[in-house]
Amino acid sequence: MGYKRIKRLRTIFILTKEEAKEIDQFMTKIRKVSGNNAEEIMKRISRLIGGYSIESIRGNSWSSRFWGDTVAIYINKGDTYDNTILFNTRTKMPMITTMGDFVERNNNRYNIQ
C-alpha cells in the first residue's frame, strides 16, 4: 500500500480511509491481471469514486489481441479534465490523472485518435 497514494485518493475523490485503501489495492492488483480482469477492477473502482462508465482512448497501432488499438481505459467522471483513474494498457500502469491531460501528454507517443 502506498501511503501517499491513499492520501491523494482520499483528497481528490473524498473517500474514507477504507475506500482509499481498497482502491490502492485494486491499483496494485490491476498491473498483474489480464484484459477482462483489468476492466472488472476498473468497474469496481468506478463504483467507489462515483464514475459514470469505463471509456477507452484509442491510438492507431495494435498492442494486443485483447486491447487492440486501445491505449488506455479510464473512469468517466463527466468532464475531460475531472480527476479520474486511468489504466494505460501499453505500460499496464494505473494512474490518477485526467483524460485530457493523458491525451495531451501522450498524443504523439500513441498517435491518439
CNS distance restraints for C-alpha pairs under 8 A (distance, minus, plus):
assign (resid   1 and name CA) (resid   6 and name CA) 7.76 0.50 0.50
assign (resid   1 and name CA) (resid  21 and name CA) 7.32 0.50 0.50
assign (resid   1 and name CA) (resid  24 and name CA) 6.35 0.50 0.50
assign (resid   1 and name CA) (resid  25 and name CA) 6.64 0.50 0.50
assign (resid   1 and name CA) (resid  28 and name CA) 7.94 0.50 0.50
assign (resid   2 and name CA) (resid   6 and name CA) 6.13 0.50 0.50
assign (resid   2 and name CA) (resid  24 and name CA) 7.14 0.50 0.50
assign (resid   3 and name CA) (resid   7 and name CA) 6.18 0.50 0.50
assign (resid   4 and name CA) (resid   8 and name CA) 6.10 0.50 0.50
assign (resid   5 and name CA) (resid   9 and name CA) 6.00 0.50 0.50
assign (resid   5 and name CA) (resid  24 and name CA) 7.06 0.50 0.50
assign (resid   6 and name CA) (resid  10 and name CA) 6.18 0.50 0.50
assign (resid   6 and name CA) (resid  17 and name CA) 7.49 0.50 0.50
assign (resid   6 and name CA) (resid  20 and name CA) 5.33 0.50 0.50
assign (resid   6 and name CA) (resid  21 and name CA) 6.03 0.50 0.50
assign (resid   6 and name CA) (resid  24 and name CA) 6.33 0.50 0.50
assign (resid   7 and name CA) (resid  11 and name CA) 6.25 0.50 0.50
assign (resid   7 and name CA) (resid  20 and name CA) 7.70 0.50 0.50
assign (resid   8 and name CA) (resid  12 and name CA) 6.02 0.50 0.50
assign (resid   9 and name CA) (resid  13 and name CA) 5.78 0.50 0.50
assign (resid   9 and name CA) (resid  14 and name CA) 7.39 0.50 0.50
assign (resid   9 and name CA) (resid  15 and name CA) 7.03 0.50 0.50
assign (resid   9 and name CA) (resid  20 and name CA) 5.77 0.50 0.50
assign (resid  10 and name CA) (resid  14 and name CA) 4.99 0.50 0.50
assign (resid  10 and name CA) (resid  15 and name CA) 4.58 0.50 0.50
assign (resid  10 and name CA) (resid  16 and name CA) 6.45 0.50 0.50
assign (resid  10 and name CA) (resid  17 and name CA) 6.75 0.50 0.50
assign (resid  10 and name CA) (resid  20 and name CA) 5.81 0.50 0.50
assign (resid  11 and name CA) (resid  15 and name CA) 7.26 0.50 0.50
assign (resid  12 and name CA) (resid  83 and name CA) 7.25 0.50 0.50
assign (resid  13 and name CA) (resid  49 and name CA) 6.10 0.50 0.50
assign (resid  15 and name CA) (resid  19 and name CA) 5.84 0.50 0.50
assign (resid  15 and name CA) (resid  20 and name CA) 5.98 0.50 0.50
assign (resid  15 and name CA) (resid  49 and name CA) 7.66 0.50 0.50
assign (resid  16 and name CA) (resid  20 and name CA) 6.22 0.50 0.50
assign (resid  17 and name CA) (resid  21 and name CA) 6.14 0.50 0.50
assign (resid  18 and name CA) (resid  22 and name CA) 6.18 0.50 0.50
assign (resid  19 and name CA) (resid  23 and name CA) 6.28 0.50 0.50
assign (resid  19 and name CA) (resid  48 and name CA) 6.95 0.50 0.50
assign (resid  20 and name CA) (resid  24 and name CA) 6.08 0.50 0.50
assign (resid  21 and name CA) (resid  25 and name CA) 6.18 0.50 0.50
assign (resid  22 and name CA) (resid  26 and name CA) 6.29 0.50 0.50
assign (resid  23 and name CA) (resid  27 and name CA) 6.07 0.50 0.50
assign (resid  23 and name CA) (resid  45 and name CA) 6.07 0.50 0.50
assign (resid  23 and name CA) (resid  48 and name CA) 7.85 0.50 0.50
assign (resid  24 and name CA) (resid  28 and name CA) 6.32 0.50 0.50
assign (resid  25 and name CA) (resid  29 and name CA) 6.14 0.50 0.50
assign (resid  26 and name CA) (resid  30 and name CA) 5.94 0.50 0.50
assign (resid  26 and name CA) (resid  41 and name CA) 6.45 0.50 0.50
assign (resid  26 and name CA) (resid  45 and name CA) 7.48 0.50 0.50
assign (resid  27 and name CA) (resid  31 and name CA) 7.17 0.50 0.50
assign (resid  27 and name CA) (resid  94 and name CA) 5.97 0.50 0.50
assign (resid  28 and name CA) (resid  32 and name CA) 7.86 0.50 0.50
assign (resid  29 and name CA) (resid  33 and name CA) 6.98 0.50 0.50
assign (resid  30 and name CA) (resid  37 and name CA) 7.72 0.50 0.50
assign (resid  30 and name CA) (resid  38 and name CA) 5.52 0.50 0.50
assign (resid  30 and name CA) (resid  41 and name CA) 6.74 0.50 0.50
assign (resid  30 and name CA) (resid  92 and name CA) 7.68 0.50 0.50
assign (resid  30 and name CA) (resid  94 and name CA) 7.41 0.50 0.50
assign (resid  31 and name CA) (resid  92 and name CA) 5.30 0.50 0.50
assign (resid  31 and name CA) (resid  93 and name CA) 6.14 0.50 0.50
assign (resid  31 and name CA) (resid  94 and name CA) 7.35 0.50 0.50
assign (resid  33 and name CA) (resid  37 and name CA) 5.97 0.50 0.50
assign (resid  33 and name CA) (resid  38 and name CA) 6.11 0.50 0.50
assign (resid  34 and name CA) (resid  38 and name CA) 6.07 0.50 0.50
assign (resid  35 and name CA) (resid  39 and name CA) 6.39 0.50 0.50
assign (resid  35 and name CA) (resid  66 and name CA) 6.30 0.50 0.50
assign (resid  35 and name CA) (resid  67 and name CA) 6.97 0.50 0.50
assign (resid  36 and name CA) (resid  40 and name CA) 6.41 0.50 0.50
assign (resid  37 and name CA) (resid  41 and name CA) 6.21 0.50 0.50
assign (resid  38 and name CA) (resid  42 and name CA) 6.25 0.50 0.50
assign (resid  39 and name CA) (resid  43 and name CA) 6.27 0.50 0.50
assign (resid  39 and name CA) (resid  54 and name CA) 7.90 0.50 0.50
assign (resid  40 and name CA) (resid  44 and name CA) 6.39 0.50 0.50
assign (resid  41 and name CA) (resid  45 and name CA) 6.29 0.50 0.50
assign (resid  42 and name CA) (resid  46 and name CA) 5.99 0.50 0.50
assign (resid  42 and name CA) (resid  54 and name CA) 7.19 0.50 0.50
assign (resid  42 and name CA) (resid  74 and name CA) 7.65 0.50 0.50
assign (resid  42 and name CA) (resid  75 and name CA) 7.18 0.50 0.50
assign (resid  43 and name CA) (resid  47 and name CA) 6.42 0.50 0.50
assign (resid  43 and name CA) (resid  53 and name CA) 7.67 0.50 0.50
assign (resid  43 and name CA) (resid  54 and name CA) 6.85 0.50 0.50
assign (resid  44 and name CA) (resid  48 and name CA) 6.66 0.50 0.50
assign (resid  45 and name CA) (resid  49 and name CA) 6.34 0.50 0.50
assign (resid  46 and name CA) (resid  50 and name CA) 5.81 0.50 0.50
assign (resid  46 and name CA) (resid  51 and name CA) 4.65 0.50 0.50
assign (resid  46 and name CA) (resid  52 and name CA) 7.29 0.50 0.50
assign (resid  46 and name CA) (resid  53 and name CA) 7.23 0.50 0.50
assign (resid  46 and name CA) (resid  54 and name CA) 7.68 0.50 0.50
assign (resid  46 and name CA) (resid  75 and name CA) 6.01 0.50 0.50
assign (resid  47 and name CA) (resid  51 and name CA) 6.21 0.50 0.50
assign (resid  50 and name CA) (resid  77 and name CA) 7.28 0.50 0.50
assign (resid  51 and name CA) (resid  75 and name CA) 5.74 0.50 0.50
assign (resid  51 and name CA) (resid  76 and name CA) 5.60 0.50 0.50
assign (resid  51 and name CA) (resid  77 and name CA) 4.89 0.50 0.50
assign (resid  51 and name CA) (resid  78 and name CA) 7.81 0.50 0.50
assign (resid  52 and name CA) (resid  75 and name CA) 7.09 0.50 0.50
assign (resid  52 and name CA) (resid  76 and name CA) 5.47 0.50 0.50
assign (resid  52 and name CA) (resid  77 and name CA) 5.94 0.50 0.50
assign (resid  52 and name CA) (resid  78 and name CA) 7.12 0.50 0.50
assign (resid  53 and name CA) (resid  75 and name CA) 5.88 0.50 0.50
assign (resid  53 and name CA) (resid  76 and name CA) 5.34 0.50 0.50
assign (resid  53 and name CA) (resid  77 and name CA) 7.86 0.50 0.50
assign (resid  54 and name CA) (resid  73 and name CA) 6.57 0.50 0.50
assign (resid  54 and name CA) (resid  74 and name CA) 5.63 0.50 0.50
assign (resid  54 and name CA) (resid  75 and name CA) 4.76 0.50 0.50
assign (resid  54 and name CA) (resid  76 and name CA) 5.97 0.50 0.50
assign (resid  55 and name CA) (resid  73 and name CA) 5.54 0.50 0.50
assign (resid  55 and name CA) (resid  74 and name CA) 5.49 0.50 0.50
assign (resid  55 and name CA) (resid  75 and name CA) 6.36 0.50 0.50
assign (resid  55 and name CA) (resid  76 and name CA) 6.35 0.50 0.50
assign (resid  56 and name CA) (resid  70 and name CA) 6.30 0.50 0.50
assign (resid  56 and name CA) (resid  71 and name CA) 7.44 0.50 0.50
assign (resid  56 and name CA) (resid  72 and name CA) 5.76 0.50 0.50
assign (resid  56 and name CA) (resid  73 and name CA) 4.33 0.50 0.50
assign (resid  56 and name CA) (resid  74 and name CA) 6.35 0.50 0.50
assign (resid  57 and name CA) (resid  70 and name CA) 5.77 0.50 0.50
assign (resid  57 and name CA) (resid  71 and name CA) 5.57 0.50 0.50
assign (resid  57 and name CA) (resid  72 and name CA) 5.20 0.50 0.50
assign (resid  57 and name CA) (resid  73 and name CA) 6.15 0.50 0.50
assign (resid  57 and name CA) (resid  74 and name CA) 7.94 0.50 0.50
assign (resid  57 and name CA) (resid 112 and name CA) 7.14 0.50 0.50
assign (resid  57 and name CA) (resid 113 and name CA) 7.70 0.50 0.50
assign (resid  58 and name CA) (resid  69 and name CA) 5.52 0.50 0.50
assign (resid  58 and name CA) (resid  70 and name CA) 4.36 0.50 0.50
assign (resid  58 and name CA) (resid  71 and name CA) 5.24 0.50 0.50
assign (resid  58 and name CA) (resid  72 and name CA) 7.14 0.50 0.50
assign (resid  58 and name CA) (resid 112 and name CA) 5.68 0.50 0.50
assign (resid  58 and name CA) (resid 113 and name CA) 5.83 0.50 0.50
assign (resid  59 and name CA) (resid  69 and name CA) 5.46 0.50 0.50
assign (resid  59 and name CA) (resid  70 and name CA) 6.22 0.50 0.50
assign (resid  59 and name CA) (resid  71 and name CA) 5.90 0.50 0.50
assign (resid  59 and name CA) (resid 110 and name CA) 5.48 0.50 0.50
assign (resid  59 and name CA) (resid 111 and name CA) 5.21 0.50 0.50
assign (resid  59 and name CA) (resid 112 and name CA) 4.03 0.50 0.50
assign (resid  59 and name CA) (resid 113 and name CA) 5.38 0.50 0.50
assign (resid  60 and name CA) (resid  69 and name CA) 5.97 0.50 0.50
assign (resid  60 and name CA) (resid 110 and name CA) 7.16 0.50 0.50
assign (resid  60 and name CA) (resid 111 and name CA) 5.98 0.50 0.50
assign (resid  60 and name CA) (resid 112 and name CA) 6.65 0.50 0.50
assign (resid  60 and name CA) (resid 113 and name CA) 6.94 0.50 0.50
assign (resid  61 and name CA) (resid  68 and name CA) 7.91 0.50 0.50
assign (resid  61 and name CA) (resid  69 and name CA) 5.44 0.50 0.50
assign (resid  61 and name CA) (resid 110 and name CA) 7.37 0.50 0.50
assign (resid  61 and name CA) (resid 111 and name CA) 7.89 0.50 0.50
assign (resid  62 and name CA) (resid  67 and name CA) 7.91 0.50 0.50
assign (resid  62 and name CA) (resid  68 and name CA) 5.04 0.50 0.50
assign (resid  62 and name CA) (resid  69 and name CA) 4.57 0.50 0.50
assign (resid  62 and name CA) (resid  70 and name CA) 7.79 0.50 0.50
assign (resid  63 and name CA) (resid  67 and name CA) 6.47 0.50 0.50
assign (resid  63 and name CA) (resid  68 and name CA) 5.56 0.50 0.50
assign (resid  63 and name CA) (resid  69 and name CA) 6.04 0.50 0.50
assign (resid  63 and name CA) (resid  70 and name CA) 7.55 0.50 0.50
assign (resid  63 and name CA) (resid  71 and name CA) 7.96 0.50 0.50
assign (resid  63 and name CA) (resid  90 and name CA) 6.86 0.50 0.50
assign (resid  64 and name CA) (resid  68 and name CA) 5.24 0.50 0.50
assign (resid  64 and name CA) (resid  69 and name CA) 7.81 0.50 0.50
assign (resid  67 and name CA) (resid  71 and name CA) 7.83 0.50 0.50
assign (resid  67 and name CA) (resid  89 and name CA) 7.21 0.50 0.50
assign (resid  70 and name CA) (resid  89 and name CA) 7.04 0.50 0.50
assign (resid  71 and name CA) (resid  88 and name CA) 6.10 0.50 0.50
assign (resid  71 and name CA) (resid  89 and name CA) 5.50 0.50 0.50
assign (resid  71 and name CA) (resid  90 and name CA) 6.17 0.50 0.50
assign (resid  71 and name CA) (resid 110 and name CA) 7.11 0.50 0.50
assign (resid  71 and name CA) (resid 112 and name CA) 7.80 0.50 0.50
assign (resid  72 and name CA) (resid  86 and name CA) 6.74 0.50 0.50
assign (resid  72 and name CA) (resid  87 and name CA) 5.42 0.50 0.50
assign (resid  72 and name CA) (resid  88 and name CA) 4.29 0.50 0.50
assign (resid  72 and name CA) (resid  89 and name CA) 5.06 0.50 0.50
assign (resid  72 and name CA) (resid  90 and name CA) 7.48 0.50 0.50
assign (resid  73 and name CA) (resid  86 and name CA) 5.77 0.50 0.50
assign (resid  73 and name CA) (resid  87 and name CA) 5.32 0.50 0.50
assign (resid  73 and name CA) (resid  88 and name CA) 6.69 0.50 0.50
assign (resid  73 and name CA) (resid  89 and name CA) 7.30 0.50 0.50
assign (resid  74 and name CA) (resid  84 and name CA) 6.99 0.50 0.50
assign (resid  74 and name CA) (resid  85 and name CA) 5.84 0.50 0.50
assign (resid  74 and name CA) (resid  86 and name CA) 4.12 0.50 0.50
assign (resid  74 and name CA) (resid  87 and name CA) 6.13 0.50 0.50
assign (resid  74 and name CA) (resid  99 and name CA) 7.17 0.50 0.50
assign (resid  75 and name CA) (resid  84 and name CA) 5.92 0.50 0.50
assign (resid  75 and name CA) (resid  85 and name CA) 5.92 0.50 0.50
assign (resid  75 and name CA) (resid  86 and name CA) 6.56 0.50 0.50
assign (resid  76 and name CA) (resid  84 and name CA) 7.18 0.50 0.50
assign (resid  77 and name CA) (resid  82 and name CA) 6.19 0.50 0.50
assign (resid  77 and name CA) (resid  83 and name CA) 7.48 0.50 0.50
assign (resid  77 and name CA) (resid  84 and name CA) 6.56 0.50 0.50
assign (resid  78 and name CA) (resid  82 and name CA) 7.07 0.50 0.50
assign (resid  80 and name CA) (resid  98 and name CA) 6.65 0.50 0.50
assign (resid  80 and name CA) (resid  99 and name CA) 5.63 0.50 0.50
assign (resid  80 and name CA) (resid 100 and name CA) 5.20 0.50 0.50
assign (resid  81 and name CA) (resid  98 and name CA) 5.09 0.50 0.50
assign (resid  81 and name CA) (resid  99 and name CA) 6.36 0.50 0.50
assign (resid  81 and name CA) (resid 100 and name CA) 5.52 0.50 0.50
assign (resid  81 and name CA) (resid 101 and name CA) 7.16 0.50 0.50
assign (resid  82 and name CA) (resid  98 and name CA) 5.66 0.50 0.50
assign (resid  82 and name CA) (resid  99 and name CA) 7.73 0.50 0.50
assign (resid  83 and name CA) (resid  96 and name CA) 6.80 0.50 0.50
assign (resid  83 and name CA) (resid  97 and name CA) 5.43 0.50 0.50
assign (resid  83 and name CA) (resid  98 and name CA) 4.76 0.50 0.50
assign (resid  83 and name CA) (resid  99 and name CA) 7.90 0.50 0.50
assign (resid  84 and name CA) (resid  96 and name CA) 5.74 0.50 0.50
assign (resid  84 and name CA) (resid  97 and name CA) 5.61 0.50 0.50
assign (resid  84 and name CA) (resid  98 and name CA) 5.53 0.50 0.50
assign (resid  84 and name CA) (resid  99 and name CA) 7.37 0.50 0.50
assign (resid  85 and name CA) (resid  94 and name CA) 6.86 0.50 0.50
assign (resid  85 and name CA) (resid  95 and name CA) 5.61 0.50 0.50
assign (resid  85 and name CA) (resid  96 and name CA) 4.67 0.50 0.50
assign (resid  85 and name CA) (resid  97 and name CA) 6.25 0.50 0.50
assign (resid  85 and name CA) (resid  98 and name CA) 7.62 0.50 0.50
assign (resid  86 and name CA) (resid  94 and name CA) 5.58 0.50 0.50
assign (resid  86 and name CA) (resid  95 and name CA) 5.33 0.50 0.50
assign (resid  86 and name CA) (resid  96 and name CA) 6.36 0.50 0.50
assign (resid  86 and name CA) (resid  97 and name CA) 6.81 0.50 0.50
assign (resid  86 and name CA) (resid  98 and name CA) 7.80 0.50 0.50
assign (resid  86 and name CA) (resid  99 and name CA) 7.48 0.50 0.50
assign (resid  87 and name CA) (resid  92 and name CA) 6.62 0.50 0.50
assign (resid  87 and name CA) (resid  93 and name CA) 5.71 0.50 0.50
assign (resid  87 and name CA) (resid  94 and name CA) 4.21 0.50 0.50
assign (resid  87 and name CA) (resid  95 and name CA) 6.37 0.50 0.50
assign (resid  88 and name CA) (resid  92 and name CA) 5.37 0.50 0.50
assign (resid  88 and name CA) (resid  93 and name CA) 5.31 0.50 0.50
assign (resid  88 and name CA) (resid  94 and name CA) 6.21 0.50 0.50
assign (resid  88 and name CA) (resid  95 and name CA) 7.96 0.50 0.50
assign (resid  89 and name CA) (resid  93 and name CA) 7.26 0.50 0.50
assign (resid  97 and name CA) (resid 101 and name CA) 6.87 0.50 0.50
assign (resid  97 and name CA) (resid 102 and name CA) 6.93 0.50 0.50
assign (resid  98 and name CA) (resid 102 and name CA) 6.27 0.50 0.50
assign (resid  99 and name CA) (resid 103 and name CA) 6.25 0.50 0.50
assign (resid 100 and name CA) (resid 104 and name CA) 6.18 0.50 0.50
assign (resid 101 and name CA) (resid 105 and name CA) 6.09 0.50 0.50
assign (resid 102 and name CA) (resid 106 and name CA) 5.97 0.50 0.50
assign (resid 103 and name CA) (resid 107 and name CA) 5.33 0.50 0.50
assign (resid 103 and name CA) (resid 112 and name CA) 6.98 0.50 0.50
assign (resid 106 and name CA) (resid 110 and name CA) 6.11 0.50 0.50
assign (resid 106 and name CA) (resid 111 and name CA) 7.70 0.50 0.50
assign (resid 106 and name CA) (resid 112 and name CA) 7.51 0.50 0.50
assign (resid 107 and name CA) (resid 111 and name CA) 5.06 0.50 0.50
assign (resid 107 and name CA) (resid 112 and name CA) 4.97 0.50 0.50
assign (resid 108 and name CA) (resid 112 and name CA) 7.29 0.50 0.50
